Amino acid sequence: MTLQRIILLVGVSLALYYGLTGCTLGPDYQRPEVQVPTVYREEAPWKEAVPADVLDKGTWWRIYGDPVLDDLQDRTLAANQDLKAAVARVDQARAAARISETGLYPRLDLDPSVQRGRSAADLSGGRAVTTTTLRAPLDLGYEIDLWGRVRRSVESSTAQYEASQAEMQNVLLTLQADLTRNYFNLRSLDSQLDLLRRTIELRSRNLQLVTSLFNNGQVGRLEVAQAQTELANAQAETAALKRRRAATEHALAVLVGEPVSNFNLPLPPPNLEVKPPQIAAGLPSALLERRPDIAAAERRMIAANASIGMAKAAFFPAVSLTGSAGYASEDLSRLFKWDNRTWSLGPFVTLPVFDAGRNRAQMAQAEAAWQESVASYRQQVLVAFREVEDALSDLRILAEQAEAQQRALKAARQAAELSGKRYRAGLVSYLEVVVSERTALVTELLATQVLEQHFQSSVSLVKALGGGWQDPGTSVKK
């Protein structure tokens, strides 16, 4: 009979709960308006963004066709500690969401106990009594969610879990982009080192030539000193670049998740003719929907909005159902006899009467948190558009700069070659050779750096667009 009553009361409570699901306090979430341009300044198409960060981003770095980079990305995915920490945060948020969901259901606890006590002799002359009481109750606890407090709590924790997923994707995307940028920086440094190596060889031959001419009395010591200075300068620049390369390689080791002392990345000879892939300005603007940082910001807004409902529910009565059923006896052998059964059922109501303004302060706090989340979301959208515009304009301007730099490099090489011929023919001093070769070296170093910046900007564009994509006009996924 007791069990039947418990089941009946729980059933009535659940029916009451589901019958009142429309009575959920607090505003339902609506995405706030944000100011966005109708078109990109760089003439890329645009449409209103709806976060879709769950879409597969793909292995976007494979567009560069570099197997060494592919291998580094795979190793990073397996061993980077920041990524593992982000995954652990997702697991924590998932568990927190599951904890909140348990509030939707009754809780049953088995609470067996043994209590031994002694009563004092009464004034009428009765004896003192020592007793042992054994209990084996099954306790019921259930909050009837009349005002939606529990449902809003579930909504908030679920949104926080989804935000943690988006943040983990943002960590992954940032990690992949940082690794790619550092890798291209390393390749650029190797290109510059290769250029300086060839420059040192050339200047060593020049020094031998000038020294020979000096020994034959054809030139003065000044020209020997100039040749020695240029050679030493190239050697000093090489040492500086090697220091930068070591630091970049160490940064790659940390990103890959390996000890710096064990990490070594010898690269094949650089191909100076390699160009970054063409990323058309007409990429679908729907890619902005997939930015994980924007998705995380919106999920945090949803959580903050749900918190307003939780704060509002605190102004209303809280109704809980409590019950207990089991057995109690002073004799273990008779504990589970039918006559020793016990039970109790009843609602428990809490109505706030005076809290010195606590509930109002909590409501104000929840509303302020909502306003903060809205401002953060709008700011993140503005930053996203700025980053896309920056990357698009960088790619366009760098393409123009690279063309001009190549023209300058071609002219500087011709001037250096002519100066060498004129010097060997005795028509000019060695100073002209020094100036022309120095100009050619600086111009070629700049051309290498512009090429690296072009690669870096292409990575920035991919990151600004939220990762990899599938072009609607093709069936090939990058």
N, C-alpha and C positions, 0 to 999 in steps of 0.2 A: 504494500500500500504506500509506504513511504517513497519508494523509487518511482511509483506511478505519479505521485504528486509532484515530485521533483521534475519529472519529464514534462508533465502538464504545464507546470509553471514556467519552465524554460521555453516550452513551445509557445505559450502565450506571450512571453517577453520577446521572442524572436519575431512573432507575428506583429507585435506592436512596433518593433524596430523597423521592420521592412515596410510597414504601413505608413511610417512617418519619414521615409527617405526624402520626401520633398521638403521637409523642415530642416534644411541645412543652413545655418546662419553664415553670414559673411558674403561678400560679393563673389560671383563666379568670374573666373579669369577671362580677361579679354586683352589681346595684345595692344599695347599703347601705340599711338601714331608716332612715326618718326619722319623727319625731313630727309628726303633722299633726292638726288638728281634724277631727271627723267632719262638722261643719257650720260655716258662717260665723256669727259672732255677729250679723251683720246679716241672717241668714236667707236667704242666697243658697245655692243648691245646690252640692254638692261631691262629687267622686269622686277616686280615686287618680290622680295626674298621671303621664302617660308623655310625655316630651318629643316634640313633633311640630312643631318650629319650622320645618320645611320647608314647612308649609302656607302658602298665599298669605294675606298679611295684608290685602291690599286697600288702597284709598285711604280709610282710616277717617276722615280729617278732613272728608270730604265730607258727613258727617252734620250738619255745622254750616251747610251751604248757603251758603257765602260764596265767591263767585268770586275775590275778591282773595286770600283764603287759598289757594285752589286754585292760583292762578298762582304764588304764592310757593313753595308746595311743589314745583311742577314745576321752578322755577328752582333751588331748593336741590338737588334730585336731580341736576341737570345740572352744578352748579358748586361745591358745597361741598367744600372741600379736606380736611376731616377724613374725609369719606366716601370721597374718592378714595384717601386714605392707607389706609383700612380695606380697600378693594378690592385695593390693592397688597399688603397683608399676606396676603390670601387667595391671591393669585397666588404669593407666596413659599411659603406653606404647601403649595400644590398641587404646586409644583416639588419641594419637599423630600420630599413623599410619593412622587413619581415617582422621585426619586433612590433612596429606600429600596427601591422595588420592583425596581430593576435588580439588587439583590443576589440575587434569586431566579434569575438567569439567568447563564450563562457569559459571560466577557468575552474577546474576541479582539482582539489588537492587532497591526498590521503595524509592525515595528520595523527598517526597513532601516538599515544603517550601513556606513561606510567607515573602515577603520583602517590607518594606515601606521606601521610601526615598524622599528627597526634593532636587531639583536642584536650583542653584542660578540664579538670573536674569542676562541675558547676557548684553553685552555692547551696543547692539542696542536698548535696552529699553524693551526687552521681560520680561514677568513676571516670577517670581519663581513658580515652579510647584511641587506639592506634589503628589506622585503616590504610588500605592500599586500593587505589582506584585505577582500573585499566580502561582506556578508551581507544576506540578504533573508528573515528568519524571520517566521512567523506565530505569535504567542505566545498561549497559552490560560491563563486563570486562572479558577477556579471554587471557591467554598466550598460543601462539602457540608453542608447545614444539618441535621445530625443531631439537634441539641438545640433547634431552633426559634429560635435567636437572630435569624436574619434575618427569620423570620416575625413574631416579636414586634416587631422593629424596624419592619416594614411596618405592623403593627397600631397601634403607637404613633404613627408619622408620619401615618397615615390619620386617627386620632382627633384629632391636632393640627390637621390640615387642616379637619376637620369643626368643630372648636372655633373655628377662625378664621372659618369661614363664619357660625357662630352669633354670634360677636362682631361681625362686620360687620353682621349684622341688628340687633344690639343698638345699635350706633352709629347705624344708620339710624333705628330706632324712637326713640331718645333725641333725635336731631336733629329728627325730625318733631314730637315732643312739645314740645321747646324752642321751635321755631319757632312752633307753635300757641299756646303760652303767651305768648310775647313779643308775638304779634299781638293776642291778646285783651287783654293789658296796654296795648298801644297804643290799642286801641279804647276801653278804659275811660278812659284819660287824655284822649282826644279828647272823650268824653262829659262828663268833669269840666271840661274847658276850655270846652265849649259851655255848661255850666251856669254857670261863672264869667263867661263873656261876657254871658249874660243877667242875671246878678247885678250886674255892673258897670253895665250899661245902667239897671237899676232904681235902683241907688244913685246914679248920676249924676242921674237925675230927682229922686230924693229930696233930693240936695244942692241942686239948683236950687230945689226947693220951699222947703227950709229957709232958703236964702239969701234968697229973695224975702220970706219971712215975717220974717226978721231985718231986712231993709231997711225993712220996714213997721213995725218996732218991736213985732212980735207975739211974737217969741221972742228968747232971749238968744244970746250968742256961743257958749255951751257947746254948744247943740244943733247949731250950724254945725260946731264942731270934731268933735262926735261923727259927724256925717254925713261929714265929710272923712276921719276915721279909718277908718270902715267901707269907704269907697270905696278908700282906699289899701291896706287889708288885702286886699281882693279882688284888686286889681292885683298885690300882692306874691305872693299865692297863685297867681295866673295865671303869673307869671314862674317860680315854683318848679316848677309842673307842666310848663311848656314845657321846662325843663332836663331833667326826667325823661323827657319825650317824646323829646327829642333823643337821650338816651343809649339809650333803648329802640330807636329807629329805627336807631342805629348798630349795636346788637347784632343786629338783623334783617339788616342789610347783611352782617355777617360770616357769619351763618348761611347766607344766600343765596349767599355767595361772590363778592360784588361790592365794589368800593372804596367806603368810606363817603362820600367826596366826590362820588361819582356816583350814590348811592342816595337816592331821594326817594320817600316813600310818602304822597301825599295821599289821604286816605280820604273817602268820601262822608259826609254828615252822619249822625251816629250815631242809630240807632233805639233809643230807651230802652225800647221795649216788647218788644224781642227777648229771648227766653228760651232757655237752653241746652236741647238736646234731651234727652228723657227716656231715660235708660239704666236699664232695669229691673234691680232687684236680683236678679232670677231668671235672669240670664245664665248659660249653661252653664259650670260650673266647669272643663270641659275646656279652657277658654281658658288656664288656668294651664300646660297642657302646652306651649303655644306660646311661653312666655317664652324669648327667646333667651339670656338670661344664665344661666338654669337649664340649658338645653341645652349651653351652652359649658362650664359647670362639670362636667356629667356626662361630656362628651367628654374633658375633662382628666383625670378619674378613670380613664377607659379607657386613656389614654396612660400614666398613672402605673402602672396595673396591668400593662401590657405591659412597662414598664421593669423590673419585678421579674423577669420571665422572662428578659430580656436579661442582668440581673446574675447570675442563677442559672446561665445557660449558660456564664458565664466560668469556672466551676469545673471544666468538663469539657473534654476534648480538642477542639481545632478541627482539622478535616480539610479541606485544600484540595487541589484537583487542579491541577497545573501541567503544561504541555506546550509544546513548540515544534517547529515544522516549517518547513523552508524550504530555502534554498540558500546555499552559501558557496564562494567561489573567490578566487584571487589575480588572475584575469584576467576583466575585465568581459565579454569576448566569450564566455567559457565559464561565466558565472555560472549560467545556467539549464539547464545540461546535466544529464541525469538522474543521472550519476555524482556530481555535486556536491551532491546533496540531503542534508539533515541533519534529524534529528528526536530528540526526547527526551520522555519521558512519565514521570510519577510522582506519587504523593501526597506531600503535605507536612503533617505532623502537629505541632501545638503543644500541649503538655501542661503546664499550670501546676504547678510544683514548689515554688517559694518566691517569694512576692511581698510579704513583710513585712506581710501583712494587707490588701493592696489590694482583693482581691475581696470579702472580708468587709465592708470599709468601704463598697464600692460597693453591696453588698446592703443594708446598713443604711441607706444614703442613699436607695435606691429605696423601701424600706419606709416610711421617714419621709415621703418625698414622697407616697406613697399615702395615709398617714394625714392629711397636710395637705390633700390634694385632697378626701378624704371630709368633713373638717370644713368646708371651704369650700363644698362642695355643700350640706351640711345647713344651714349658715348662710344660703346664698342662698335655699333653700326657705323658711326662717323669715322672711326679709326679704320674700319675695314675698307670703306670706300677710298679713304686717303691712301692706304697701302696699295690698293689696286691701281689707283691713278699714278702713284709714285713709280710702281714697277713698269707700267705701260709707258710712261714718259721716259723713264730711264732707258728702256730698250730702244725706243725710237731715237733718242738723242745719242746714245752710245753707238748705234749703227752709223749715224752720221759722223761721229767722232772717229770711229774705226776706219772709215773710208778716208777721211782726211789724214789720219795718222799713217795709213799705208802709203799715201802719196808722199808724205814727208819722209817716211822711211826709205822709200825708193830713191828719192832725191839725195838724202843724206848718204846712202851707200855709194851712189855714183860720185858724189863730191869726195868722199874718203878715198875711193879708188883712184880718182884723178889726182888728188893731192899726193898720194903715194908715188904715182908715176912721175909727177913733176919733181918731187923731191929726189927720187933716184936719178933723174936726169939732170939734177943740179940747178933747176930753175927757181926753186923756192927754198925757204928755210924750213927747218923741222917744226917750227911753231905752227905753220899752216897744216901740217900733218896732224899735229896734236889736236888742234881745234876741230878739224874735220872728223877725225876718228872719235873724239869725245862727243861730238854732236850726233854721230851715227849711233854710238852706244846708248846715249840717253834716249834718242828717238826710238830705238828698238826696244829698250826697256819699257818705255811708255806704251808702245804698241802691245807688248805682252801684258801689261797691267790693264789696259783697256779691254783686251780680250777676256781677262779674268773678271773684270767688272761686268762684262756682258753676260758671262755665265752666272755670276752672282745675282744679277737682276732677273735672269730667267728663273732662278730658284725662288727669289722673292715673289715673283708673280704667281708661281705655282702655290706657294704657301699662302699668299694673300687670297687666292681663289679657293682655299680649303683643301688642297691636296690634288690627287689625280682626278681624271675626268674621263668621260666617254663622249666624244664629239657626236652630236646627234646626226651629223652628216656622214658618219663612217660607222663601220662595225668593228673597228679595231680599238681595243682598250689599252690605253697607255699605262 
